[in-house]
Amino acid sequence: MKDLKERYLQLITAFLLALSGVALLFVGALIAPQGEIHESILVGFGEVATFAGSIIGIDYHYTYKNRKTHDQDPTPTHPPEG
């Protein structure tokens, strides 16, 4: 249950970060000079998008790594016979 809440929180955070980056682009296009997005806005959006992607990517990497490790555990669960 706790793991599901943590993943949900991570996805919400990543979504809000991506949404704020897109909002930066729109605001940058609306302020003077209109229609021109300053390069600092583009850099800011890139950093926000990278951070949001890293939140999702890190979670995916370690979730997959832990699942793979547990699936290939060579330790027997019962005592040896004989």
C-alpha positions, 0 to 999 in steps of 0.5 A: 500500500505504501509503495503504491502511494509513493508511486502515485506521489511521484507521478503527480509530482512529475506531471506537475513539473512537466505542466509548469514547464509548459506554462513557462513556455506559454508565458515566455511566448506572451511577454514582450517581445511577443512570440519570441521565447527567450533562451533562458525559458527554453533552458528552464523547461529543459531542466524541468523536463529532465528532472520530471523524467528522472523521477519517473526513470529512477523509480522504473529502473529500481523497480525493474532491478528489484523485481529481476533480482527477486525472480532470480534468487538462487537461495532455496526456500526449503531445506536440502533433501538427504 
